[in-house]
Amino acid sequence: MCAERMPFHVSASSQPIIRFDHASFGFPGVVALKDLTLTIAAGEFVGVIGPNGSGKTTLCKAVLGLMAPVEGHLHIFDCACDELRCHHRAKIGYLPQKGVVDRNFPVTVLETVMMGRYGAMGLFRRPGKSDRSIAMESLAHVGMERHKDSALGHLSGGQQQRVFIARALAQQPQVLLLDEPTTGLDITTQHNVIELIQHLHQELGLTVLLVTHDINMIRTRVDRLVLLKTRLYAAGPPADVLKAEILREVYGKDLVITENDLIIVEDYHHHH
Amino acid sequence: MLDLLTYDFMQRSLLAAAMVGGLCSLVGVFVVLRGLAFVGAGTAHAAFAGVALAYLMGWPPLLLAILFGLVTVWISGWVEEKGTMKLDVSIGILYTTTMALAILFIGLMKAYNAEVYGYLFGNVLSVTPEELRIIGGLAIVVVGSIVLFSKELYFIAFDQEMAEASGVPARRIFFLLLTLVALTVVVSLKTVGAILVFAMVLIPASTAYQLTHSLSTLTWYSLIIGVVCSVSGVLLSAVLDIPSGPAIVLLSTLVFFFSIILSPKRLRQPIPAH
């Protein structure tokens, strides 16, 4: 049986909401992610890191219920992922990787955010006043309500990301799943977007899964890091995952964690 | 010119042009936004092959046109979904194959059949009351479906994967859209012909695309441009005694070029981040 709908504001608890149990994903002959066992609990802020092609996007698709495991099991909200119904999917707010969406599409900010309501509303229903007010509330959460009638294509990259985060929020999700939300943004904007995500995690009690290459930006903010390289390499508090020997093994380079920074040093040993 | 409007055939053709123009421009919004232009062009030729086969065998042309059109769009959709072949390549092959079939069927006919060519080039002035009823019926089906599923259609046109991820039955809506494209093309075949029908689908929405940044405004603009251009095209063709299909399409193209010149998108300035 599937769990009942959850309210928007969920307090942090240890209730598991995503459970991978020896799950493998891929196509015949190609394994994208092998033998993954991982539990995400309600209210957690989890960073997902790993080199290119390590299965980060596969993990996203799996969590969205778009990809079923070829082996093992995946449970989302206590449903096997192939039993996921539309209203379950709506509980996961998703920010796709930049570039997937056509930025010059003729659509206004409010029209974009309203799309976040469509899945949860179901077929044959027309968006009403309450949907509009949820969309406006979502825009307020990301500080973009003033731009509701602006053309999406006219906004800066960081503002567009905020609008897409608002669209995810308009689903009134329990989980926020973000696939490299800072790619292609300048440093200040990257910081602002990550801060916004952290703020939403704290304010709304959202479970956050943040896929990123930017280890520095998130390592002091997340509860847990998940390091992938076609399998689960390490998972735990950032300090336990970001160990020199683990990083060297995964990235094939020496990465050094200093007090404030994480730097790549190919000839680290020459310096010391 | 006003006395023209008193003729039955003229009233019928204006009504047909308005319906076909409205239908094409409405479906065109989603075709343009979802990037299905080539799929539609291929469908028109497939539907024409259906018509040719129907005349060869003495079967009902509309039925075969619908059948050929639907099979082509569904194959196109399936190929796009599989992603095993580039869509332009697979449609290009389907497009030319169905056209080859059409030419073959025409070649197998023992006598020259002017009616078949009517479907190729279209003639809105010869629309019969029965055809008008069929156009009206199918228009109700297509417009009804668009109204019923508009929010899902907009979403998959914007980003199909995102729509699916957020709980919209995106695949089914995509195939619904393909079906609506096929029905629209078939309905319009007699009016503007297989070669020109796709201009009526593409041009009004592309023109509207130049003029607005809002999805709802885009849809209304497209609809208005489609209906006005079709009706004016028919009037122009009657007054100047020129074929109706080219009159509609060339008029629409003219409006399109004006929209490019007047487009606010050419003047756009990004708003600075803060």
Interface residues (C-beta under 8 A of the other chain):
Chain A: L64 L66 C86 H87 H88 R89 A90 I92 G93 Y94 P96 V100 V101 D102 F105 P106 V107 T108 E111 T112 M115 G116 Y118 G119 A120 M121 L123 F124 R126 P127 H147 S150 A151 L152 G153 H154 L155 S156 G157 G158 Q159 Q171 T189
Chain B: L33 L148 F149 K151 E152 Y154 F155 F158 D159 E161 M162 A163 E164 A165 S166 G167 V168 P169 Y209 T212 H213 S214 L215 S216 L218 R268 Q269 P270 I271 P272 A273
